[in-house]
Amino acid sequence: MNNLFHLAFPVKDLEESRRFYGEILGCEEGRSSEHWIDFNLFGHQIVAHLAPEAAGIRHKNEVDADHVPVPHFGIVLPMDEFKNFAEKLKSKGVEFIIEPKIRFQGEVGEQATMFFLDPSGNALEFKAFVDFSQVFAK
């Protein structure tokens, strides 16, 4: 078994989060309580914790002419999966804060990227590389 990533993050409303992560992103739901919900995000465990005062973007940094929200989280996908996922999100009416695009075009680390917010204002980034050896390239 490969190592799995675990991330716990704050949300304002568990039912909104359940709908967004389950119905929009297609995450299978795991265990839950009145304070948290486990989700399977592309094989990784993320946990939405009820903490309304802590949810949302805190800062933005400029990256390749975009204002990237901080903090953010997401998954690095193969390019074909990224394109299919982007189309799925568009068909479900997801509003992007950074539309699906190629960043660092023609440079080391060229990648596809897209950013959007969950209902609690948490930023998610999904990205893709044609060549996964470029993920940590300098």
The first five atom37 places (N, CA, C, CB, O) and aatype in JSON, in Angstrom:
{
  "aatype": [12, 2, 2, 10, 13, 8, 10, 0, 13, 14, 19, 11, 3, 10, 6, 6, 15, 1, 1, 13, 18, 7, 6, 9, 10, 7, 4, 6, 6, 7, 1, 15, 15, 6, 8, 17, 9, 3, 13, 2, 10, 13, 7, 8, 5, 9, 19, 0, 8, 10, 0, 14, 6, 0, 0, 7, 9, 1, 8, 11, 2, 6, 19, 3, 0, 3, 8, 19, 14, 19, 14, 8, 13, 7, 9, 19, 10, 14, 12, 3, 6, 13, 11, 2, 13, 0, 6, 11, 10, 11, 15, 11, 7, 19, 6, 13, 9, 9, 6, 14, 11, 9, 1, 13, 5, 7, 6, 19, 7, 6, 5, 0, 16, 12, 13, 13, 10, 3, 14, 15, 7, 2, 0, 10, 6, 13, 11, 0, 13, 19, 3, 13, 15, 5, 19, 13, 0, 11],
  "atom_mask": [
    [1, 1, 1, 1, 1],
    [1, 1, 1, 1, 1],
    [1, 1, 1, 1, 1],
    [1, 1, 1, 1, 1],
    [1, 1, 1, 1, 1],
    [1, 1, 1, 1, 1],
    [1, 1, 1, 1, 1],
    [1, 1, 1, 1, 1],
    [1, 1, 1, 1, 1],
    [1, 1, 1, 1, 1],
    [1, 1, 1, 1, 1],
    [1, 1, 1, 1, 1],
    [1, 1, 1, 1, 1],
    [1, 1, 1, 1, 1],
    [1, 1, 1, 1, 1],
    [1, 1, 1, 1, 1],
    [1, 1, 1, 1, 1],
    [1, 1, 1, 1, 1],
    [1, 1, 1, 1, 1],
    [1, 1, 1, 1, 1],
    [1, 1, 1, 1, 1],
    [1, 1, 1, 0, 1],
    [1, 1, 1, 1, 1],
    [1, 1, 1, 1, 1],
    [1, 1, 1, 1, 1],
    [1, 1, 1, 0, 1],
    [1, 1, 1, 1, 1],
    [1, 1, 1, 1, 1],
    [1, 1, 1, 1, 1],
    [1, 1, 1, 0, 1],
    [1, 1, 1, 1, 1],
    [1, 1, 1, 1, 1],
    [1, 1, 1, 1, 1],
    [1, 1, 1, 1, 1],
    [1, 1, 1, 1, 1],
    [1, 1, 1, 1, 1],
    [1, 1, 1, 1, 1],
    [1, 1, 1, 1, 1],
    [1, 1, 1, 1, 1],
    [1, 1, 1, 1, 1],
    [1, 1, 1, 1, 1],
    [1, 1, 1, 1, 1],
    [1, 1, 1, 0, 1],
    [1, 1, 1, 1, 1],
    [1, 1, 1, 1, 1],
    [1, 1, 1, 1, 1],
    [1, 1, 1, 1, 1],
    [1, 1, 1, 1, 1],
    [1, 1, 1, 1, 1],
    [1, 1, 1, 1, 1],
    [1, 1, 1, 1, 1],
    [1, 1, 1, 1, 1],
    [1, 1, 1, 1, 1],
    [1, 1, 1, 1, 1],
    [1, 1, 1, 1, 1],
    [1, 1, 1, 0, 1],
    [1, 1, 1, 1, 1],
    [1, 1, 1, 1, 1],
    [1, 1, 1, 1, 1],
    [1, 1, 1, 1, 1],
    [1, 1, 1, 1, 1],
    [1, 1, 1, 1, 1],
    [1, 1, 1, 1, 1],
    [1, 1, 1, 1, 1],
    [1, 1, 1, 1, 1],
    [1, 1, 1, 1, 1],
    [1, 1, 1, 1, 1],
    [1, 1, 1, 1, 1],
    [1, 1, 1, 1, 1],
    [1, 1, 1, 1, 1],
    [1, 1, 1, 1, 1],
    [1, 1, 1, 1, 1],
    [1, 1, 1, 1, 1],
    [1, 1, 1, 0, 1],
    [1, 1, 1, 1, 1],
    [1, 1, 1, 1, 1],
    [1, 1, 1, 1, 1],
    [1, 1, 1, 1, 1],
    [1, 1, 1, 1, 1],
    [1, 1, 1, 1, 1],
    [1, 1, 1, 1, 1],
    [1, 1, 1, 1, 1],
    [1, 1, 1, 1, 1],
    [1, 1, 1, 1, 1],
    [1, 1, 1, 1, 1],
    [1, 1, 1, 1, 1],
    [1, 1, 1, 1, 1],
    [1, 1, 1, 1, 1],
    [1, 1, 1, 1, 1],
    [1, 1, 1, 1, 1],
    [1, 1, 1, 1, 1],
    [1, 1, 1, 1, 1],
    [1, 1, 1, 0, 1],
    [1, 1, 1, 1, 1],
    [1, 1, 1, 1, 1],
    [1, 1, 1, 1, 1],
    [1, 1, 1, 1, 1],
    [1, 1, 1, 1, 1],
    [1, 1, 1, 1, 1],
    [1, 1, 1, 1, 1],
    [1, 1, 1, 1, 1],
    [1, 1, 1, 1, 1],
    [1, 1, 1, 1, 1],
    [1, 1, 1, 1, 1],
    [1, 1, 1, 1, 1],
    [1, 1, 1, 0, 1],
    [1, 1, 1, 1, 1],
    [1, 1, 1, 1, 1],
    [1, 1, 1, 0, 1],
    [1, 1, 1, 1, 1],
    [1, 1, 1, 1, 1],
    [1, 1, 1, 1, 1],
    [1, 1, 1, 1, 1],
    [1, 1, 1, 1, 1],
    [1, 1, 1, 1, 1],
    [1, 1, 1, 1, 1],
    [1, 1, 1, 1, 1],
    [1, 1, 1, 1, 1],
    [1, 1, 1, 1, 1],
    [1, 1, 1, 1, 1],
    [1, 1, 1, 0, 1],
    [1, 1, 1, 1, 1],
    [1, 1, 1, 1, 1],
    [1, 1, 1, 1, 1],
    [1, 1, 1, 1, 1],
    [1, 1, 1, 1, 1],
    [1, 1, 1, 1, 1],
    [1, 1, 1, 1, 1],
    [1, 1, 1, 1, 1],
    [1, 1, 1, 1, 1],
    [1, 1, 1, 1, 1],
    [1, 1, 1, 1, 1],
    [1, 1, 1, 1, 1],
    [1, 1, 1, 1, 1],
    [1, 1, 1, 1, 1],
    [1, 1, 1, 1, 1],
    [1, 1, 1, 1, 1],
    [1, 1, 1, 1, 1]
  ],
  "atom_positions": [
    [[0.84, -1.19, 0.0], [0.0, 0.0, 0.0], [0.88, 1.25, 0.0], [-0.95, 0.0, 1.22], [1.88, 1.31, 0.72]],
    [[0.51, 2.22, -0.79], [1.22, 3.5, -0.79], [0.86, 4.29, 0.46], [0.89, 4.32, -2.06], [-0.17, 4.06, 1.08]],
    [[1.72, 5.23, 0.8], [1.4, 6.13, 1.9], [0.23, 7.02, 1.5], [2.62, 6.97, 2.3], [0.11, 7.41, 0.34]],
    [[-0.61, 7.34, 2.46], [-1.75, 8.2, 2.21], [-1.56, 9.52, 2.93], [-3.06, 7.52, 2.66], [-0.97, 9.58, 4.01]],
    [[-2.06, 10.57, 2.32], [-2.01, 11.88, 2.93], [-3.28, 12.09, 3.74], [-1.83, 12.99, 1.87], [-4.35, 11.65, 3.33]],
    [[-3.17, 12.77, 4.89], [-4.3, 13.1, 5.74], [-4.3, 14.61, 5.96], [-4.24, 12.33, 7.1], [-3.27, 15.19, 6.3]],
    [[-5.45, 15.23, 5.76], [-5.58, 16.66, 6.0], [-6.9, 16.92, 6.71], [-5.49, 17.46, 4.68], [-7.95, 16.5, 6.23]],
    [[-6.85, 17.61, 7.84], [-8.04, 18.07, 8.54], [-8.14, 19.58, 8.28], [-7.98, 17.74, 10.09], [-7.16, 20.3, 8.41]],
    [[-9.34, 20.05, 7.92], [-9.51, 21.46, 7.58], [-10.84, 21.97, 8.12], [-9.43, 21.67, 6.05], [-11.76, 21.19, 8.32]],
    [[-10.93, 23.29, 8.36], [-12.14, 23.85, 8.96], [-13.22, 24.13, 7.93], [-11.79, 25.13, 9.7], [-12.93, 24.53, 6.8]],
    [[-14.47, 23.93, 8.33], [-15.61, 24.29, 7.49], [-16.65, 25.02, 8.35], [-16.24, 23.02, 6.82], [-16.66, 24.91, 9.57]],
    [[-17.51, 25.76, 7.66], [-18.56, 26.52, 8.34], [-19.82, 25.71, 8.58], [-18.9, 27.76, 7.54], [-20.56, 25.95, 9.54]],
    [[-20.08, 24.72, 7.7], [-21.32, 23.97, 7.76], [-21.07, 22.56, 7.24], [-22.45, 24.68, 6.93], [-20.6, 22.39, 6.11]],
    [[-21.36, 21.55, 8.03], [-21.07, 20.17, 7.63], [-21.97, 19.68, 6.51], [-21.21, 19.25, 8.83], [-21.5, 18.95, 5.63]],
    [[-23.23, 20.05, 6.5], [-24.13, 19.59, 5.44], [-23.74, 20.2, 4.08], [-25.59, 19.95, 5.77], [-23.76, 19.5, 3.07]],
    [[-23.38, 21.48, 4.07], [-22.88, 22.1, 2.83], [-21.63, 21.38, 2.34], [-22.57, 23.61, 3.05], [-21.46, 21.13, 1.15]],
    [[-20.75, 21.07, 3.28], [-19.51, 20.37, 2.95], [-19.79, 18.97, 2.43], [-18.58, 20.3, 4.16], [-19.16, 18.52, 1.48]],
    [[-20.72, 18.3, 3.05], [-21.11, 16.94, 2.62], [-21.6, 16.97, 1.16], [-22.23, 16.36, 3.55], [-21.22, 16.11, 0.36]],
    [[-22.44, 17.95, 0.83], [-22.93, 18.07, -0.55], [-21.8, 18.41, -1.51], [-24.03, 19.15, -0.63], [-21.68, 17.79, -2.57]],
    [[-20.96, 19.38, -1.16], [-19.9, 19.82, -2.06], [-18.87, 18.71, -2.3], [-19.21, 21.05, -1.5], [-18.6, 18.36, -3.45]],
    [[-18.31, 18.17, -1.23], [-17.26, 17.16, -1.39], [-17.82, 15.85, -1.94], [-16.56, 16.91, -0.05], [-17.15, 15.16, -2.7]],
    [[-19.04, 15.51, -1.55], [-19.64, 14.27, -2.04], [-20.22, 14.38, -3.44], [0.0, 0.0, 0.0], [-19.85, 13.61, -4.32]],
    [[-21.12, 15.35, -3.65], [-21.83, 15.44, -4.92], [-21.05, 16.17, -6.01], [-23.14, 16.13, -4.71], [-21.09, 15.76, -7.17]],
    [[-20.35, 17.23, -5.67], [-19.63, 18.02, -6.67], [-18.27, 17.38, -6.98], [-19.44, 19.47, -6.18], [-17.94, 17.13, -8.14]],
    [[-17.48, 17.12, -5.94], [-16.14, 16.56, -6.17], [-16.15, 15.04, -6.32], [-15.22, 16.94, -5.03], [-15.18, 14.47, -6.83]],
    [[-17.21, 14.39, -5.89], [-17.3, 12.94, -6.04], [-16.52, 12.16, -5.0], [0.0, 0.0, 0.0], [-16.13, 11.02, -5.25]],
    [[-16.3, 12.76, -3.84], [-15.56, 12.09, -2.77], [-16.49, 11.14, -2.01], [-14.94, 13.11, -1.79], [-17.58, 11.52, -1.6]],
    [[-16.05, 9.91, -1.84], [-16.79, 8.97, -1.03], [-16.69, 9.4, 0.43], [-16.25, 7.52, -1.22], [-15.62, 9.78, 0.91]],
    [[-17.8, 9.34, 1.13], [-17.81, 9.71, 2.55], [-17.43, 8.51, 3.4], [-19.18, 10.25, 2.97], [-17.86, 7.39, 3.14]],
    [[-16.63, 8.77, 4.42], [-16.26, 7.74, 5.39], [-17.01, 7.96, 6.69], [0.0, 0.0, 0.0], [-18.21, 8.24, 6.69]],
    [[-16.3, 7.83, 7.78], [-16.92, 8.02, 9.09], [-17.27, 9.49, 9.29], [-15.98, 7.53, 10.22], [-16.74, 10.37, 8.61]],
    [[-18.17, 9.74, 10.24], [-18.53, 11.12, 10.55], [-19.1, 11.2, 11.96], [-19.55, 11.67, 9.53], [-19.44, 10.19, 12.57]],
    [[-19.19, 12.42, 12.44], [-19.84, 12.68, 13.72], [-20.58, 14.0, 13.56], [-18.8, 12.73, 14.92], [-20.69, 14.52, 12.45]],
    [[-21.07, 14.55, 14.64], [-21.74, 15.85, 14.55], [-20.73, 16.98, 14.4], [-22.61, 16.09, 15.78], [-21.12, 18.14, 14.25]],
    [[-19.43, 16.67, 14.45], [-18.39, 17.71, 14.38], [-17.44, 17.56, 13.19], [-17.59, 17.7, 15.64], [-16.68, 18.49, 12.91]],
    [[-17.46, 16.43, 12.48], [-16.51, 16.19, 11.39], [-17.03, 15.13, 10.43], [-15.15, 15.77, 11.95], [-17.91, 14.34, 10.75]],
    [[-16.44, 15.15, 9.21], [-16.75, 14.15, 8.18], [-15.46, 13.77, 7.47], [-17.82, 14.69, 7.15], [-14.71, 14.64, 7.03]],
    [[-15.2, 12.47, 7.36], [-14.07, 11.95, 6.57], [-14.5, 11.83, 5.11], [-13.58, 10.57, 7.11], [-15.62, 11.41, 4.82]],
    [[-13.6, 12.21, 4.19], [-13.84, 12.01, 2.76], [-12.62, 11.37, 2.12], [-14.18, 13.35, 2.07], [-11.49, 11.57, 2.56]],
    [[-12.87, 10.61, 1.06], [-11.82, 10.02, 0.25], [-11.62, 10.94, -0.96], [-12.18, 8.54, -0.2], [-12.44, 10.97, -1.87]],
    [[-10.52, 11.69, -0.95], [-10.19, 12.6, -2.04], [-9.09, 11.96, -2.87], [-9.74, 14.01, -1.5], [-7.91, 12.07, -2.54]],
    [[-9.48, 11.28, -3.95], [-8.53, 10.59, -4.83], [-7.6, 9.66, -4.04], [-7.7, 11.61, -5.61], [-6.4, 9.6, -4.31]],
    [[-8.18, 8.95, -3.08], [-7.42, 7.97, -2.31], [-6.76, 8.52, -1.06], [0.0, 0.0, 0.0], [-6.09, 7.77, -0.35]],
    [[-6.94, 9.79, -0.78], [-6.36, 10.4, 0.42], [-7.47, 10.81, 1.38], [-5.5, 11.63, 0.04], [-8.58, 11.11, 0.96]],
    [[-7.14, 10.8, 2.67], [-8.14, 11.11, 3.68], [-8.14, 12.6, 4.01], [-7.9, 10.27, 4.95], [-7.14, 13.14, 4.49]],
    [[-9.27, 13.26, 3.73], [-9.44, 14.63, 4.18], [-10.61, 14.64, 5.16], [-9.68, 15.62, 2.98], [-11.55, 13.86, 5.02]],
    [[-10.54, 15.53, 6.14], [-11.56, 15.57, 7.18], [-12.04, 17.0, 7.35], [-11.01, 15.01, 8.51], [-11.29, 17.89, 7.74]],
    [[-13.32, 17.2, 7.06], [-13.95, 18.5, 7.25], [-14.36, 18.59, 8.72], [-15.18, 18.7, 6.29], [-15.21, 17.83, 9.18]],
    [[-13.77, 19.54, 9.44], [-14.09, 19.76, 10.85], [-14.91, 21.03, 10.99], [-12.8, 19.84, 11.72], [-14.56, 22.06, 10.41]],
    [[-15.98, 20.97, 11.75], [-16.8, 22.14, 12.0], [-16.01, 23.14, 12.84], [-18.12, 21.74, 12.7], [-15.75, 22.91, 14.02]],
    [[-15.63, 24.24, 12.22], [-14.86, 25.31, 12.87], [-15.08, 26.59, 12.07], [-13.32, 24.95, 12.97], [-14.16, 27.07, 11.4]],
    [[-16.3, 27.15, 12.14], [-16.67, 28.27, 11.27], [-15.73, 29.47, 11.32], [-18.03, 28.73, 11.62], [-15.51, 30.13, 10.31]],
    [[-15.17, 29.74, 12.48], [-14.31, 30.93, 12.63], [-12.95, 30.75, 11.97], [-14.12, 31.24, 14.1], [-12.23, 31.73, 11.79]],
    [[-12.58, 29.54, 11.62], [-11.24, 29.27, 11.08], [-11.22, 29.03, 9.57], [-10.65, 28.08, 11.77], [-10.13, 28.96, 8.99]],
    [[-12.38, 28.91, 8.92], [-12.43, 28.55, 7.51], [-12.12, 29.75, 6.62], [-13.8, 27.98, 7.16], [-12.38, 30.9, 6.98]],
    [[-11.57, 29.46, 5.45], [-11.39, 30.47, 4.42], [-9.96, 30.88, 4.16], [0.0, 0.0, 0.0], [-9.03, 30.47, 4.85]],
    [[-9.82, 31.71, 3.13], [-8.52, 32.18, 2.67], [-7.98, 33.24, 3.63], [-8.62, 32.75, 1.23], [-8.73, 34.08, 4.12]],
    [[-6.71, 33.19, 3.88], [-6.06, 34.15, 4.76], [-5.15, 35.13, 4.03], [-5.26, 33.42, 5.8], [-4.86, 36.22, 4.53]],
    [[-4.7, 34.76, 2.83], [-3.7, 35.56, 2.14], [-3.69, 35.17, 0.66], [-2.29, 35.37, 2.78], [-4.26, 34.15, 0.28]],
    [[-3.04, 35.99, -0.16], [-2.82, 35.64, -1.57], [-1.38, 36.0, -1.92], [-3.84, 36.38, -2.52], [-0.85, 37.03, -1.49]],
    [[-0.75, 35.14, -2.71], [0.6, 35.39, -3.23], [0.55, 35.36, -4.74], [1.62, 34.33, -2.69], [-0.22, 34.61, -5.33]],
    [[1.38, 36.19, -5.37], [1.45, 36.17, -6.83], [2.33, 35.01, -7.28], [1.99, 37.52, -7.37], [3.47, 34.85, -6.83]],
    [[1.77, 34.21, -8.19], [2.49, 33.08, -8.79], [2.18, 33.11, -10.28], [2.08, 31.69, -8.14], [1.03, 32.95, -10.67]],
    [[3.19, 33.33, -11.09], [3.03, 33.32, -12.55], [1.83, 34.19, -12.97], [2.85, 31.88, -13.07], [1.0, 33.77, -13.78]],
    [[1.77, 35.4, -12.42], [0.77, 36.43, -12.74], [-0.64, 36.13, -12.19], [0.69, 36.59, -14.23], [-1.59, 36.83, -12.55]],
    [[-0.79, 35.13, -11.34], [-2.07, 34.86, -10.69], [-1.95, 35.18, -9.2], [-2.5, 33.39, -10.9], [-0.86, 35.12, -8.62]],
    [[-3.07, 35.52, -8.6], [-3.13, 35.74, -7.15], [-3.61, 34.45, -6.51], [-4.06, 36.95, -6.79], [-4.81, 34.17, -6.46]],
    [[-2.65, 33.67, -6.02], [-2.91, 32.33, -5.49], [-3.33, 32.43, -4.02], [-1.66, 31.42, -5.63], [-2.62, 33.02, -3.2]],
    [[-4.51, 31.85, -3.69], [-4.98, 31.91, -2.3], [-4.17, 31.01, -1.38], [-6.45, 31.52, -2.24], [-3.76, 29.91, -1.75]],
    [[-3.94, 31.52, -0.16], [-3.2, 30.78, 0.85], [-4.04, 30.81, 2.13], [-1.76, 31.41, 1.09], [-4.47, 31.87, 2.56]],
    [[-4.27, 29.66, 2.73], [-3.82, 28.32, 2.35], [-4.7, 27.73, 1.25], [-3.83, 27.39, 3.58], [-5.77, 28.25, 0.92]],
    [[-4.21, 26.63, 0.68], [-4.98, 25.84, -0.26], [-4.48, 24.4, -0.23], [-4.89, 26.44, -1.7], [-3.38, 24.13, 0.25]],
    [[-5.29, 23.49, -0.75], [-4.89, 22.09, -0.84], [-5.54, 21.47, -2.06], [-5.26, 21.31, 0.45], [-6.47, 22.04, -2.63]],
    [[-5.06, 20.31, -2.45], [-5.62, 19.61, -3.6], [-4.78, 18.41, -3.96], [0.0, 0.0, 0.0], [-4.04, 17.88, -3.13]],
    [[-4.91, 17.98, -5.2], [-4.26, 16.76, -5.67], [-3.53, 17.04, -6.98], [-5.3, 15.62, -5.86], [-3.98, 17.85, -7.79]],
    [[-2.4, 16.37, -7.17], [-1.69, 16.39, -8.45], [-2.16, 15.17, -9.23], [-0.11, 16.38, -8.24], [-2.02, 14.03, -8.79]],
    [[-2.73, 15.43, -10.39], [-3.33, 14.38, -11.22], [-2.55, 14.16, -12.51], [-4.78, 14.72, -11.53], [-1.8, 15.05, -12.93]],
    [[-2.72, 13.01, -13.15], [-2.24, 12.86, -14.52], [-3.02, 13.85, -15.41], [-2.41, 11.37, -15.03], [-4.16, 14.18, -15.1]],
    [[-2.42, 14.3, -16.5], [-3.0, 15.36, -17.32], [-4.39, 15.0, -17.86], [-2.08, 15.67, -18.48], [-5.28, 15.85, -17.84]],
    [[-4.59, 13.77, -18.33], [-5.91, 13.41, -18.87], [-6.97, 13.42, -17.78], [-5.86, 12.05, -19.53], [-8.11, 13.81, -18.03]],
    [[-6.61, 12.98, -16.58], [-7.54, 13.0, -15.45], [-7.87, 14.44, -15.05], [-6.95, 12.22, -14.25], [-9.02, 14.75, -14.72]],
    [[-6.86, 15.31, -15.08], [-7.06, 16.73, -14.77], [-8.09, 17.34, -15.74], [-5.72, 17.51, -14.86], [-9.03, 18.01, -15.31]],
    [[-7.91, 17.1, -17.02], [-8.82, 17.66, -18.03], [-10.25, 17.15, -17.83], [-8.34, 17.3, -19.45], [-11.19, 17.93, -17.9]],
    [[-10.4, 15.86, -17.57], [-11.73, 15.29, -17.32], [-12.36, 15.86, -16.06], [-11.65, 13.76, -17.22], [-13.55, 16.17, -16.04]],
    [[-11.56, 16.01, -15.01], [-12.06, 16.56, -13.74], [-12.48, 18.01, -13.92], [-10.98, 16.44, -12.64], [-13.52, 18.43, -13.4]],
    [[-11.68, 18.8, -14.65], [-12.02, 20.2, -14.92], [-13.36, 20.3, -15.64], [-10.91, 20.89, -15.74], [-14.19, 21.14, -15.31]],
    [[-13.57, 19.44, -16.63], [-14.84, 19.45, -17.37], [-16.01, 19.05, -16.47], [-14.76, 18.49, -18.58], [-17.09, 19.62, -16.56]],
    [[-15.77, 18.09, -15.6], [-16.81, 17.67, -14.65], [-17.19, 18.83, -13.74], [-16.33, 16.45, -13.81], [-18.37, 19.08, -13.5]],
    [[-16.19, 19.54, -13.23], [-16.47, 20.68, -12.35], [-17.24, 21.77, -13.08], [-15.17, 21.25, -11.79], [-18.18, 22.34, -12.53]],
    [[-16.83, 22.06, -14.32], [-17.54, 23.07, -15.12], [-19.0, 22.66, -15.31], [-16.86, 23.26, -16.49], [-19.9, 23.49, -15.19]],
    [[-19.24, 21.39, -15.61], [-20.61, 20.92, -15.86], [-21.47, 20.99, -14.61], [-20.58, 19.49, -16.38], [-22.7, 21.05, -14.7]],
    [[-20.84, 20.99, -13.43], [-21.57, 21.08, -12.16], [-21.67, 22.52, -11.66], [-20.9, 20.21, -11.11], [-22.16, 22.77, -10.56]],
    [[-21.19, 23.47, -12.48], [-21.34, 24.89, -12.14], [-20.33, 25.44, -11.16], [0.0, 0.0, 0.0], [-20.57, 26.49, -10.56]],
    [[-19.21, 24.76, -10.97], [-18.18, 25.27, -10.07], [-17.6, 26.56, -10.65], [-17.06, 24.21, -9.83], [-17.25, 26.62, -11.83]],
    [[-17.49, 27.58, -9.81], [-16.88, 28.84, -10.21], [-15.4, 28.81, -9.85], [-17.59, 30.06, -9.54], [-15.04, 28.6, -8.69]],
    [[-14.56, 29.0, -10.84], [-13.12, 28.97, -10.61], [-12.63, 30.35, -10.21], [-12.37, 28.48, -11.87], [-13.07, 31.36, -10.76]],
    [[-11.71, 30.39, -9.25], [-11.05, 31.67, -8.96], [-9.8, 31.81, -9.82], [-10.69, 31.78, -7.44], [-9.34, 32.92, -10.07]],
    [[-9.26, 30.69, -10.27], [-8.26, 30.65, -11.34], [-8.7, 29.52, -12.27], [-6.77, 30.41, -10.76], [-8.67, 28.35, -11.92]],
    [[-9.12, 29.92, -13.47], [-9.63, 28.96, -14.46], [-8.56, 27.92, -14.81], [-10.09, 29.7, -15.74], [-7.36, 28.21, -14.69]],
    [[-8.96, 26.73, -15.23], [-7.98, 25.73, -15.66], [-7.07, 26.33, -16.74], [-8.69, 24.46, -16.19], [-7.54, 26.89, -17.73]],
    [[-5.76, 26.18, -16.54], [-4.78, 26.78, -17.44], [-3.43, 26.08, -17.3], [-4.64, 28.3, -17.17], [-3.23, 25.28, -16.39]],
    [[-2.53, 26.4, -18.2], [-1.15, 25.92, -18.11], [-0.31, 27.03, -17.5], [-0.59, 25.5, -19.53], [-0.34, 28.18, -17.95]],
    [[0.44, 26.68, -16.46], [1.32, 27.62, -15.76], [2.77, 27.24, -16.06], [1.04, 27.62, -14.22], [3.09, 26.07, -16.26]],
    [[3.63, 28.23, -16.08], [5.07, 28.04, -16.34], [5.29, 27.38, -17.7], [5.73, 27.19, -15.22], [6.15, 26.51, -17.85]],
    [[4.49, 27.8, -18.68], [4.55, 27.18, -20.01], [5.95, 27.27, -20.6], [3.54, 27.83, -20.95], [6.55, 28.34, -20.64]],
    [[6.47, 26.12, -21.07], [7.78, 26.05, -21.68], [8.93, 26.09, -20.7], [0.0, 0.0, 0.0], [10.09, 26.1, -21.11]],
    [[8.63, 26.12, -19.39], [9.67, 26.17, -18.36], [9.71, 24.85, -17.59], [9.41, 27.35, -17.39], [8.83, 24.0, -17.72]],
    [[10.76, 24.7, -16.79], [10.83, 23.56, -15.87], [9.62, 23.68, -14.95], [12.19, 23.53, -15.06], [9.31, 24.76, -14.45]],
    [[8.95, 22.57, -14.73], [7.78, 22.59, -13.84], [6.48, 23.0, -14.51], [0.0, 0.0, 0.0], [5.5, 23.3, -13.83]],
    [[6.47, 23.01, -15.85], [5.21, 23.33, -16.55], [4.09, 22.43, -16.03], [5.36, 23.17, -18.1], [4.27, 21.22, -15.87]],
    [[2.93, 23.05, -15.76], [1.84, 22.31, -15.15], [0.5, 22.92, -15.51], [2.01, 22.26, -13.64], [0.4, 24.11, -15.82]],
    [[-0.53, 22.1, -15.46], [-1.89, 22.6, -15.53], [-2.34, 22.87, -14.1], [-2.85, 21.58, -16.25], [-1.93, 22.17, -13.18]],
    [[-3.17, 23.88, -13.93], [-3.66, 24.22, -12.59], [-5.05, 24.81, -12.67], [-2.7, 25.21, -11.9], [-5.46, 25.36, -13.7]],
    [[-5.78, 24.69, -11.58], [-7.08, 25.35, -11.43], [-7.35, 25.51, -9.94], [-8.24, 24.54, -12.13], [-6.95, 24.67, -9.13]],
    [[-8.02, 26.6, -9.59], [-8.36, 26.89, -8.21], [-9.85, 27.19, -8.11], [-7.53, 28.08, -7.67], [-10.43, 27.83, -8.99]],
    [[-10.46, 26.74, -7.03], [-11.85, 27.07, -6.73], [-12.03, 26.98, -5.22], [-12.84, 26.11, -7.48], [-11.17, 26.46, -4.51]],
    [[-13.17, 27.48, -4.74], [-13.44, 27.5, -3.31], [-14.54, 26.5, -2.96], [-13.84, 28.91, -2.85], [-15.45, 26.25, -3.75]],
    [[-14.44, 25.92, -1.77], [-15.56, 25.14, -1.26], [-16.57, 26.11, -0.64], [-15.07, 24.05, -0.21], [-16.29, 27.31, -0.58]],
    [[-17.72, 25.64, -0.19], [-18.73, 26.56, 0.36], [-18.27, 27.32, 1.6], [-19.97, 25.8, 0.69], [-18.87, 28.34, 1.95]],
    [[-17.23, 26.86, 2.28], [-16.7, 27.54, 3.46], [-15.61, 28.54, 3.12], [-16.18, 26.53, 4.44], [-15.07, 29.19, 4.01]],
    [[-15.29, 28.67, 1.83], [-14.25, 29.6, 1.42], [-12.85, 29.02, 1.45], [0.0, 0.0, 0.0], [-11.87, 29.75, 1.29]],
    [[-12.73, 27.71, 1.65], [-11.42, 27.05, 1.59], [-11.02, 26.89, 0.13], [-11.44, 25.68, 2.31], [-11.83, 26.46, -0.69]],
    [[-9.78, 27.23, -0.18], [-9.29, 27.15, -1.56], [-8.74, 25.76, -1.84], [-8.22, 28.22, -1.82], [-8.02, 25.18, -1.03]],
    [[-9.1, 25.25, -3.02], [-8.57, 23.98, -3.49], [-7.85, 24.22, -4.81], [-9.7, 22.92, -3.66], [-8.32, 24.96, -5.66]],
    [[-6.69, 23.58, -4.96], [-5.95, 23.61, -6.22], [-5.78, 22.18, -6.69], [-4.57, 24.32, -6.07], [-5.34, 21.31, -5.93]],
    [[-6.14, 21.95, -7.93], [-5.82, 20.68, -8.58], [-4.86, 21.01, -9.7], [-7.12, 19.95, -9.1], [-5.04, 21.99, -10.43]],
    [[-3.84, 20.19, -9.84], [-2.85, 20.44, -10.87], [-2.47, 19.15, -11.55], [-1.61, 21.12, -10.29], [-2.82, 18.06, -11.1]],
    [[-1.75, 19.29, -12.66], [-1.34, 18.11, -13.42], [-0.03, 18.4, -14.12], [-2.42, 17.69, -14.44], [0.3, 19.54, -14.44]],
    [[0.71, 17.34, -14.35], [1.97, 17.4, -15.09], [1.92, 16.35, -16.19], [3.2, 17.17, -14.15], [1.42, 15.25, -15.98]],
    [[2.44, 16.69, -17.35], [2.59, 15.7, -18.4], [3.65, 14.69, -17.96], [2.99, 16.37, -19.76], [3.52, 13.49, -18.21]],
    [[4.69, 15.2, -17.28], [5.81, 14.4, -16.82], [5.92, 14.56, -15.3], [7.14, 14.82, -17.53], [6.36, 15.61, -14.81]],
    [[5.53, 13.53, -14.55], [5.53, 13.62, -13.08], [6.93, 13.84, -12.5], [4.93, 12.34, -12.49], [7.04, 14.23, -11.33]],
    [[7.98, 13.62, -13.26], [9.32, 13.89, -12.75], [9.54, 15.39, -12.58], [10.38, 13.31, -13.68], [10.51, 15.8, -11.94]],
    [[8.66, 16.21, -13.13], [8.75, 17.66, -13.03], [8.13, 18.23, -11.75], [8.09, 18.29, -14.23], [8.28, 19.42, -11.47]],
    [[7.44, 17.4, -10.98], [6.73, 17.89, -9.79], [7.68, 18.64, -8.86], [6.07, 16.72, -9.04], [7.32, 19.7, -8.34]],
    [[8.88, 18.13, -8.64], [9.84, 18.76, -7.72], [11.05, 19.34, -8.46], [10.3, 17.75, -6.67], [12.05, 19.67, -7.83]],
    [[10.96, 19.46, -9.77], [12.1, 19.97, -10.56], [12.39, 21.42, -10.2], [11.81, 19.83, -12.07], [11.49, 22.21, -9.91]],
    [[13.67, 21.75, -10.24], [14.12, 23.13, -9.95], [14.42, 23.86, -11.23], [15.35, 23.14, -9.04], [14.8, 25.03, -11.19]]
  ]
}
